[in-house]
Amino acid sequence: MIHLICTQCQSGLDIDDAFAGGVCRCRFCGTIQTVPNQLKPDNAAGSGAAASAASRQAKSLYRRDGAESSRGSGLDDLAQAMSGSGLGSGLAANRPRPAPPTRAAAKPQAPRSLAPVMAALGGVVALVLVGVLWLGFFRQRSAPAPTSGIMRVEGKENPLSTGFYGVVPKGSPIIFVLDRGDASKDVYGEMLDATFRTIGQMRGEQKFMILFWNNGSDLYYPTDGPTFATAANLQAARKALEWTYASGQTDVSSALAKALSYRPSAIILATGKGWDLGGEFEKTVLDLWGKSITVIHTFSLGVGDPSPPLEKIAQTTGGQFRAIPKSALRVD
């Protein structure tokens, strides 16, 4: 036996003579040791051949050239020799074993790869939401406020040039019920112009009719009911109403009742005395309207202040209310 001291842990090792001149592993710390080539005197004669053979075998384990390299790395021969000497079992017993895989290591890694994709999708969704909110805010800031019903002209474009001061009635027939009393004298010409302008913007298959509040007599055109909104019929209406004027005290009842009898899609109800109307006027109109499906759009012309009765009528019937100041009545 050959006795040597481990160069790492300083433990004593007894190595079989067969490994003289070769290598071994410390069974305490696992460090590779070089076995001396010197044998003990009492064993020198008996084991000379075995030592020579072991020396040749050990040296052949690490050769990388020549015929012996074709047999492999030589690790298998070293393992067999160590197992025969009893050293291999000790090394195997002291060799550190790999730790078993933990649950975290055993989990599939596929879900982690989705994290960047989900983060990117979240960023895109956030950008879209910001864009939608910004666009909605911008439109809200740029659009005119629809709640007050009081129209004001700002800038170069006149929003009152479309329809009857910004209100475009839908469906057919469309009937205009206009106040021609003293209170509407200052706005009467502009009221007629807005009526003719609205008819001119209607489609040819739509029908129209113009009725006036009673100031002692009824006046309406055409006399036989609504007619198509063609250029010829519009010209005839202009000619028939060219010499009419506003005067006296007026009442809306007969004109509105006649207008509702044609079951129109919409009625344009306009007056120059919206500021002077009260609850009685509101009740009269809504009683005549009853359960009708006709939409009534109401207009207070000449004064930009609200008119609660006209606002209530429009709200109840599903129409729109507009208060147009004198300065905004003339639409070029």
C-alpha positions as a Markdown table, in Angstrom:
| # | Residue | x | y | z |
|---|---|---|---|---|
| 1 | Met | 0.0 | 0.0 | 0.0 |
| 2 | Ile | 1.1 | 3.6 | -0.7 |
| 3 | His | 0.4 | 6.2 | 1.9 |
| 4 | Leu | 0.0 | 9.8 | 1.0 |
| 5 | Ile | -1.4 | 13.1 | 2.4 |
| 6 | Cys | -4.2 | 14.9 | 0.5 |
| 7 | Thr | -3.0 | 18.2 | -0.9 |
| 8 | Gln | -6.3 | 19.9 | -0.2 |
| 9 | Cys | -7.8 | 18.6 | 3.1 |
| 10 | Gln | -4.5 | 17.0 | 4.6 |
| 11 | Ser | -6.2 | 13.7 | 5.2 |
| 12 | Gly | -4.2 | 10.5 | 5.1 |
| 13 | Leu | -4.9 | 8.2 | 2.2 |
| 14 | Asp | -3.9 | 4.5 | 1.7 |
| 15 | Ile | -3.7 | 3.8 | -2.0 |
| 16 | Asp | -3.2 | 0.3 | -3.7 |
| 17 | Asp | 0.2 | -0.2 | -5.2 |
| 18 | Ala | -1.4 | -0.7 | -8.6 |
| 19 | Phe | -1.9 | 3.1 | -8.8 |
| 20 | Ala | 1.7 | 4.0 | -8.3 |
| 21 | Gly | 2.7 | 6.7 | -10.8 |
| 22 | Gly | -1.0 | 7.3 | -11.6 |
| 23 | Val | -3.8 | 9.5 | -10.1 |
| 24 | Cys | -6.5 | 9.0 | -7.6 |
| 25 | Arg | -9.3 | 11.0 | -5.9 |
| 26 | Cys | -9.4 | 11.9 | -2.2 |
| 27 | Arg | -12.3 | 10.1 | -0.7 |
| 28 | Phe | -12.8 | 12.9 | 1.8 |
| 29 | Cys | -12.8 | 16.1 | -0.4 |
| 30 | Gly | -12.7 | 14.6 | -3.9 |
| 31 | Thr | -9.5 | 16.4 | -5.0 |
| 32 | Ile | -7.4 | 14.6 | -7.7 |
| 33 | Gln | -4.1 | 13.4 | -6.2 |
| 34 | Thr | -0.9 | 12.2 | -8.0 |
| 35 | Val | 0.2 | 8.8 | -6.6 |
| 36 | Pro | 4.0 | 8.5 | -6.1 |
| 37 | Asn | 5.8 | 6.0 | -8.2 |
| 38 | Gln | 7.7 | 4.6 | -5.2 |
| 39 | Leu | 6.6 | 1.3 | -3.5 |
| 40 | Lys | 7.3 | 0.2 | 0.0 |
| 41 | Pro | 10.4 | -2.1 | 0.4 |
| 42 | Asp | 8.5 | -5.2 | 1.5 |
| 43 | Asn | 6.2 | -5.0 | -1.5 |
| 44 | Ala | 8.7 | -3.9 | -4.1 |
| 45 | Ala | 9.6 | -7.4 | -5.3 |
| 46 | Gly | 6.2 | -9.0 | -5.2 |
| 47 | Ser | 4.4 | -6.2 | -7.0 |
| 48 | Gly | 6.9 | -5.0 | -9.5 |
| 49 | Ala | 5.0 | -6.4 | -12.5 |
| 50 | Ala | 1.7 | -5.2 | -11.2 |
| 51 | Ala | 3.0 | -1.8 | -10.6 |
| 52 | Ser | 4.5 | -1.6 | -14.0 |
| 53 | Ala | 1.3 | -2.7 | -15.6 |
| 54 | Ala | -0.7 | -0.2 | -13.5 |
| 55 | Ser | 1.7 | 2.5 | -14.4 |
| 56 | Arg | 1.3 | 1.9 | -18.1 |
| 57 | Gln | -2.4 | 1.7 | -17.6 |
| 58 | Ala | -2.7 | 4.9 | -15.7 |
| 59 | Lys | -0.5 | 6.8 | -18.1 |
| 60 | Ser | -2.6 | 5.6 | -21.0 |
| 61 | Leu | -5.7 | 7.1 | -19.5 |
| 62 | Tyr | -4.7 | 10.6 | -20.4 |
| 63 | Arg | -3.1 | 10.1 | -23.8 |
| 64 | Arg | -4.7 | 12.0 | -26.6 |
| 65 | Asp | -2.6 | 10.6 | -29.5 |
| 66 | Gly | -1.5 | 7.3 | -30.8 |
| 67 | Ala | -3.3 | 4.0 | -31.0 |
| 68 | Glu | -4.5 | 4.0 | -27.4 |
| 69 | Ser | -6.6 | 7.2 | -28.0 |
| 70 | Ser | -8.9 | 5.3 | -30.3 |
| 71 | Arg | -10.1 | 3.2 | -27.3 |
| 72 | Gly | -11.7 | 6.3 | -25.7 |
| 73 | Ser | -10.7 | 8.6 | -22.9 |
| 74 | Gly | -9.7 | 5.9 | -20.5 |
| 75 | Leu | -12.1 | 6.9 | -17.8 |
| 76 | Asp | -13.9 | 3.6 | -18.0 |
| 77 | Asp | -10.6 | 1.7 | -17.3 |
| 78 | Leu | -9.9 | 4.0 | -14.3 |
| 79 | Ala | -13.4 | 3.4 | -12.9 |
| 80 | Gln | -12.9 | -0.3 | -13.1 |
| 81 | Ala | -9.5 | -0.2 | -11.4 |
| 82 | Met | -10.8 | 2.0 | -8.6 |
| 83 | Ser | -13.8 | -0.2 | -8.0 |
| 84 | Gly | -11.6 | -3.2 | -7.7 |
| 85 | Ser | -9.4 | -1.5 | -5.1 |
| 86 | Gly | -12.3 | -0.4 | -2.9 |
| 87 | Leu | -11.4 | 3.3 | -3.4 |
| 88 | Gly | -14.2 | 3.9 | -5.9 |
| 89 | Ser | -17.0 | 3.0 | -3.4 |
| 90 | Gly | -15.6 | 5.5 | -0.9 |
| 91 | Leu | -15.4 | 8.2 | -3.5 |
| 92 | Ala | -18.9 | 7.5 | -4.7 |
| 93 | Ala | -20.2 | 7.6 | -1.1 |
| 94 | Asn | -18.6 | 11.0 | -0.5 |
| 95 | Arg | -19.3 | 12.5 | -3.9 |
| 96 | Pro | -21.8 | 15.4 | -3.5 |
| 97 | Arg | -25.2 | 14.5 | -5.0 |
| 98 | Pro | -27.1 | 17.0 | -7.2 |
| 99 | Ala | -30.0 | 18.5 | -5.5 |
| 100 | Pro | -33.4 | 17.3 | -6.7 |
| 101 | Pro | -35.2 | 19.8 | -8.9 |
| 102 | Thr | -37.5 | 22.1 | -7.0 |
| 103 | Arg | -41.2 | 22.7 | -7.9 |
| 104 | Ala | -40.3 | 26.2 | -9.3 |
| 105 | Ala | -37.7 | 24.6 | -11.7 |
| 106 | Ala | -40.2 | 22.0 | -12.8 |
| 107 | Lys | -42.9 | 24.5 | -13.8 |
| 108 | Pro | -43.2 | 25.1 | -17.5 |
| 109 | Gln | -41.6 | 28.3 | -18.7 |
| 110 | Ala | -44.1 | 29.0 | -21.5 |
| 111 | Pro | -46.2 | 31.5 | -19.6 |
| 112 | Arg | -43.2 | 33.7 | -18.8 |
| 113 | Ser | -42.7 | 34.2 | -22.5 |
| 114 | Leu | -46.2 | 35.8 | -22.8 |
| 115 | Ala | -45.3 | 38.6 | -20.4 |
| 116 | Pro | -43.7 | 40.9 | -23.0 |
| 117 | Val | -46.6 | 40.3 | -25.4 |
| 118 | Met | -49.2 | 41.1 | -22.7 |
| 119 | Ala | -47.2 | 44.2 | -21.7 |
| 120 | Ala | -47.1 | 45.4 | -25.3 |
| 121 | Leu | -50.9 | 44.8 | -25.8 |
| 122 | Gly | -51.6 | 46.7 | -22.5 |
| 123 | Gly | -49.6 | 49.6 | -23.8 |
| 124 | Val | -51.5 | 49.7 | -27.1 |
| 125 | Val | -54.8 | 49.6 | -25.4 |
| 126 | Ala | -53.8 | 52.4 | -23.1 |
| 127 | Leu | -52.7 | 54.6 | -26.1 |
| 128 | Val | -56.0 | 53.9 | -27.8 |
| 129 | Leu | -58.0 | 54.9 | -24.7 |
| 130 | Val | -56.0 | 58.1 | -24.3 |
| 131 | Gly | -56.6 | 58.9 | -28.0 |
| 132 | Val | -60.4 | 58.3 | -27.7 |
| 133 | Leu | -60.6 | 60.4 | -24.6 |
| 134 | Trp | -58.6 | 63.2 | -26.2 |
| 135 | Leu | -60.7 | 63.2 | -29.3 |
| 136 | Gly | -64.0 | 63.2 | -27.3 |
| 137 | Phe | -62.7 | 66.1 | -25.2 |
| 138 | Phe | -61.5 | 68.0 | -28.3 |
| 139 | Arg | -64.9 | 67.6 | -30.1 |
| 140 | Gln | -66.7 | 68.6 | -26.9 |
| 141 | Arg | -64.6 | 71.8 | -26.7 |
| 142 | Ser | -65.0 | 72.6 | -30.4 |
| 143 | Ala | -68.8 | 72.0 | -30.7 |
| 144 | Pro | -71.3 | 74.7 | -29.7 |
| 145 | Ala | -73.2 | 74.1 | -26.5 |
| 146 | Pro | -76.6 | 72.7 | -27.4 |
| 147 | Thr | -78.3 | 73.2 | -24.0 |
| 148 | Ser | -79.1 | 76.9 | -23.9 |
| 149 | Gly | -81.0 | 77.1 | -27.2 |
| 150 | Ile | -79.6 | 80.6 | -27.6 |
| 151 | Met | -77.8 | 81.0 | -30.9 |
| 152 | Arg | -74.8 | 83.3 | -31.3 |
| 153 | Val | -72.9 | 83.8 | -34.5 |
| 154 | Glu | -69.1 | 83.7 | -34.1 |
| 155 | Gly | -66.4 | 83.6 | -36.7 |
| 156 | Lys | -66.8 | 83.7 | -40.5 |
| 157 | Glu | -69.1 | 80.7 | -40.9 |
| 158 | Asn | -72.7 | 81.3 | -40.0 |
| 159 | Pro | -74.4 | 78.2 | -38.3 |
| 160 | Leu | -77.8 | 79.8 | -38.8 |
| 161 | Ser | -77.7 | 79.6 | -42.6 |
| 162 | Thr | -78.7 | 75.9 | -42.6 |
| 163 | Gly | -82.4 | 75.1 | -42.2 |
| 164 | Phe | -84.5 | 77.4 | -40.0 |
| 165 | Tyr | -81.8 | 79.2 | -38.0 |
| 166 | Gly | -79.7 | 76.0 | -37.7 |
| 167 | Val | -82.6 | 73.5 | -37.3 |
| 168 | Val | -83.2 | 71.2 | -40.2 |
| 169 | Pro | -86.6 | 69.6 | -39.9 |
| 170 | Lys | -86.9 | 65.9 | -40.9 |
| 171 | Gly | -89.6 | 64.0 | -42.7 |
| 172 | Ser | -92.7 | 65.3 | -44.5 |
| 173 | Pro | -94.7 | 67.3 | -44.5 |
| 174 | Ile | -93.0 | 70.3 | -42.8 |
| 175 | Ile | -95.4 | 73.0 | -41.7 |
| 176 | Phe | -94.4 | 76.6 | -40.7 |
| 177 | Val | -96.7 | 78.3 | -38.2 |
| 178 | Leu | -95.5 | 81.9 | -38.1 |
| 179 | Asp | -96.7 | 84.8 | -35.9 |
| 180 | Arg | -97.7 | 87.9 | -37.9 |
| 181 | Gly | -98.8 | 90.2 | -35.0 |
| 182 | Asp | -97.4 | 93.6 | -33.9 |
| 183 | Ala | -94.8 | 92.0 | -31.6 |
| 184 | Ser | -93.3 | 90.3 | -34.6 |
| 185 | Lys | -93.3 | 93.3 | -36.9 |
| 186 | Asp | -89.5 | 94.0 | -36.6 |
| 187 | Val | -88.6 | 90.4 | -37.4 |
| 188 | Tyr | -91.3 | 89.5 | -39.9 |
| 189 | Gly | -89.2 | 89.9 | -43.0 |
| 190 | Glu | -86.3 | 87.8 | -41.6 |
| 191 | Met | -88.9 | 85.2 | -40.5 |
| 192 | Leu | -90.2 | 84.8 | -44.0 |
| 193 | Asp | -86.7 | 84.7 | -45.5 |
| 194 | Ala | -85.7 | 81.9 | -43.1 |
| 195 | Thr | -88.9 | 80.0 | -44.1 |
| 196 | Phe | -88.2 | 80.3 | -47.9 |
| 197 | Arg | -84.5 | 79.4 | -47.3 |
| 198 | Thr | -85.5 | 76.2 | -45.4 |
| 199 | Ile | -88.0 | 75.2 | -48.1 |
| 200 | Gly | -85.2 | 75.7 | -50.7 |
| 201 | Gln | -83.0 | 73.3 | -48.8 |
| 202 | Met | -85.6 | 70.6 | -48.6 |
| 203 | Arg | -85.7 | 67.6 | -51.0 |
| 204 | Gly | -88.2 | 67.7 | -53.8 |
| 205 | Glu | -90.2 | 64.8 | -52.5 |
| 206 | Gln | -90.8 | 66.6 | -49.2 |
| 207 | Lys | -93.9 | 68.7 | -48.8 |
| 208 | Phe | -94.4 | 72.1 | -47.1 |
| 209 | Met | -97.1 | 74.5 | -46.0 |
| 210 | Ile | -97.0 | 78.0 | -44.4 |
| 211 | Leu | -99.7 | 79.1 | -41.9 |
| 212 | Phe | -99.9 | 82.4 | -39.9 |
| 213 | Trp | -101.2 | 83.0 | -36.4 |
| 214 | Asn | -104.7 | 84.5 | -36.6 |
| 215 | Asn | -104.9 | 88.3 | -36.3 |
| 216 | Gly | -108.5 | 88.5 | -37.2 |
| 217 | Ser | -108.4 | 86.2 | -40.2 |
| 218 | Asp | -106.6 | 83.0 | -41.2 |
| 219 | Leu | -103.9 | 83.1 | -43.8 |
| 220 | Tyr | -102.1 | 80.1 | -45.2 |
| 221 | Tyr | -100.3 | 78.8 | -48.3 |
| 222 | Pro | -101.1 | 76.6 | -50.3 |
| 223 | Thr | -104.8 | 76.9 | -49.5 |
| 224 | Asp | -105.5 | 73.2 | -50.4 |
| 225 | Gly | -102.8 | 71.7 | -48.1 |
| 226 | Pro | -99.1 | 70.8 | -48.2 |
| 227 | Thr | -97.3 | 70.8 | -51.6 |
| 228 | Phe | -94.0 | 69.5 | -52.8 |
| 229 | Ala | -90.8 | 71.5 | -52.1 |
| 230 | Thr | -89.9 | 72.1 | -55.7 |
| 231 | Ala | -88.4 | 75.3 | -57.1 |
| 232 | Ala | -91.6 | 76.2 | -58.9 |
| 233 | Asn | -93.7 | 75.8 | -55.7 |
| 234 | Leu | -91.2 | 77.8 | -53.7 |
| 235 | Gln | -91.3 | 80.6 | -56.3 |
| 236 | Ala | -95.2 | 80.6 | -56.1 |
| 237 | Ala | -95.1 | 80.8 | -52.3 |
| 238 | Arg | -92.7 | 83.8 | -52.5 |
| 239 | Lys | -95.1 | 85.6 | -54.9 |
| 240 | Ala | -98.2 | 84.8 | -52.9 |
| 241 | Leu | -96.8 | 86.1 | -49.6 |
| 242 | Glu | -94.9 | 89.0 | -51.0 |
| 243 | Trp | -97.3 | 91.7 | -49.8 |
| 244 | Thr | -98.2 | 90.2 | -46.4 |
| 245 | Tyr | -97.2 | 92.2 | -43.3 |
| 246 | Ala | -97.4 | 91.9 | -39.5 |
| 247 | Ser | -100.1 | 93.7 | -37.5 |
| 248 | Gly | -102.6 | 93.4 | -34.6 |
| 249 | Gln | -103.0 | 90.9 | -31.8 |
| 250 | Thr | -102.5 | 87.2 | -32.8 |
| 251 | Asp | -103.7 | 83.8 | -31.5 |
| 252 | Val | -101.9 | 80.6 | -32.4 |
| 253 | Ser | -104.9 | 78.2 | -31.8 |
| 254 | Ser | -106.6 | 78.0 | -35.2 |
| 255 | Ala | -103.3 | 77.9 | -37.2 |
| 256 | Leu | -101.8 | 75.2 | -35.0 |
| 257 | Ala | -104.9 | 73.1 | -35.0 |
| 258 | Lys | -105.1 | 73.2 | -38.8 |
| 259 | Ala | -101.3 | 72.4 | -39.1 |
| 260 | Leu | -101.7 | 69.3 | -36.8 |
| 261 | Ser | -104.7 | 68.1 | -38.8 |
| 262 | Tyr | -102.2 | 67.3 | -41.7 |
| 263 | Arg | -100.2 | 65.1 | -39.3 |
| 264 | Pro | -96.9 | 66.7 | -40.2 |
| 265 | Ser | -93.5 | 65.2 | -39.3 |
| 266 | Ala | -92.4 | 68.6 | -37.9 |
| 267 | Ile | -93.8 | 72.1 | -37.2 |
| 268 | Ile | -91.7 | 75.3 | -37.1 |
| 269 | Leu | -93.4 | 77.5 | -34.5 |
| 270 | Ala | -91.8 | 81.0 | -34.6 |
| 271 | Thr | -92.7 | 84.3 | -33.0 |
| 272 | Gly | -91.3 | 87.7 | -32.1 |
| 273 | Lys | -92.9 | 87.8 | -28.6 |
| 274 | Gly | -91.3 | 84.7 | -27.0 |
| 275 | Trp | -90.3 | 86.9 | -24.1 |
| 276 | Asp | -94.0 | 87.8 | -23.5 |
| 277 | Leu | -95.5 | 84.3 | -23.6 |
| 278 | Gly | -96.7 | 82.6 | -20.4 |
| 279 | Gly | -98.0 | 79.3 | -19.0 |
| 280 | Glu | -101.4 | 79.8 | -20.7 |
| 281 | Phe | -99.8 | 79.8 | -24.1 |
| 282 | Glu | -97.8 | 76.7 | -23.2 |
| 283 | Lys | -100.9 | 74.9 | -22.1 |
| 284 | Thr | -102.8 | 75.8 | -25.2 |
| 285 | Val | -100.2 | 74.5 | -27.5 |
| 286 | Leu | -99.6 | 71.2 | -25.6 |
| 287 | Asp | -103.4 | 70.6 | -25.3 |
| 288 | Leu | -103.7 | 70.9 | -29.1 |
| 289 | Trp | -100.7 | 68.7 | -29.6 |
| 290 | Gly | -102.1 | 66.0 | -27.2 |
| 291 | Lys | -100.6 | 62.6 | -28.0 |
| 292 | Ser | -99.4 | 63.6 | -31.5 |
| 293 | Ile | -96.1 | 62.3 | -32.8 |
| 294 | Thr | -95.4 | 65.6 | -34.5 |
| 295 | Val | -92.1 | 67.3 | -33.4 |
| 296 | Ile | -92.5 | 71.0 | -32.7 |
| 297 | His | -89.4 | 73.2 | -33.0 |
| 298 | Thr | -89.9 | 76.6 | -31.3 |
| 299 | Phe | -88.2 | 79.9 | -32.0 |
| 300 | Ser | -88.0 | 83.2 | -30.2 |
| 301 | Leu | -86.9 | 85.8 | -32.7 |
| 302 | Gly | -85.4 | 89.3 | -32.0 |
| 303 | Val | -84.5 | 88.7 | -28.4 |
| 304 | Gly | -81.7 | 86.3 | -27.3 |
| 305 | Asp | -83.2 | 85.6 | -23.9 |
| 306 | Pro | -84.8 | 82.2 | -23.0 |
| 307 | Ser | -88.5 | 81.7 | -23.3 |
| 308 | Pro | -89.6 | 79.1 | -20.8 |
| 309 | Pro | -93.0 | 78.3 | -22.5 |
| 310 | Leu | -91.3 | 77.7 | -25.9 |
| 311 | Glu | -88.5 | 75.7 | -24.3 |
| 312 | Lys | -91.1 | 73.5 | -22.6 |
| 313 | Ile | -93.0 | 72.9 | -25.8 |
| 314 | Ala | -89.9 | 71.9 | -27.7 |
| 315 | Gln | -88.8 | 69.6 | -24.9 |
| 316 | Thr | -92.1 | 67.9 | -24.5 |
| 317 | Thr | -92.6 | 67.2 | -28.2 |
| 318 | Gly | -89.0 | 66.2 | -29.0 |
| 319 | Gly | -88.1 | 69.4 | -30.8 |
| 320 | Gln | -85.4 | 72.1 | -30.5 |
| 321 | Phe | -85.7 | 75.6 | -29.1 |
| 322 | Arg | -83.7 | 78.5 | -30.4 |
| 323 | Ala | -83.6 | 82.1 | -29.2 |
| 324 | Ile | -82.1 | 84.3 | -32.0 |
| 325 | Pro | -81.1 | 87.9 | -31.2 |
| 326 | Lys | -81.9 | 90.7 | -33.7 |
| 327 | Ser | -78.3 | 91.0 | -34.8 |
| 328 | Ala | -78.2 | 87.4 | -35.9 |
| 329 | Leu | -81.5 | 87.3 | -37.8 |
| 330 | Arg | -80.2 | 88.5 | -41.2 |
| 331 | Val | -78.4 | 85.5 | -42.9 |
| 332 | Asp | -76.6 | 86.4 | -46.1 |
